[in-house]
Amino acid sequence: MSTKQTTPRRKRKGETTKSKLTAIAMDLFQRKGFVAVGLNELCQAGDLPKGSIYYHFPKGKNDIAIAVVNRAKNEIGKAILQAGAAADSKEAFIAALVQGFAQSLIQSEFEKGCPVSTLALELSAQEAEIAAAISDCYAYWQGLVAERLVRFGEQPEVAAQLAQFSFCALEGALILARTQKSLHPLEQVQQHLIQHLSFGVKDA
């Protein structure tokens, strides 16, 4: 009886610790980059022994990076779904996506952009498992955007192209916005994306 009660409790505690480490790593990787953050810093930030990291992430930082990508995939995926559900047009939907990233920049004082882009720039060429997770993440986000654009009347093939184009523009704007400490690049991208979508409606 005692064993049955203890095991789920230990499992929940382990899941909580793993989630805590992933959240801390996501924050630090966004602010400093993957290479600049060491395991000791992660442990100190989470007030955890180094053994906790290797227990939950046997491959160390590479496993942590994949966990961060998957967490970002789910969190931003949820935000995309919420933005799509609240929007009454594809233009309003795209504007909501851009504003979501802009709000994250403001709240972090321009230290945090996309949680996946830094890892993509630093690691995707060297680490196949991380690159695969990043590729899957972007494909998932683009798929969600494309699905919502289809609901707003776009043809599936066009919607997929627009979703990819939107993320290409967004990622570049986020890098510029962080560098310039200004929302202007995102505002420009939002304006041009909405114009692009509107012209598509007129041409249809």
Order of alpha helices (4+ residues) and beta strands (2+ residues): alpha-alpha-alpha-alpha-alpha-alpha-alpha-alpha-alpha
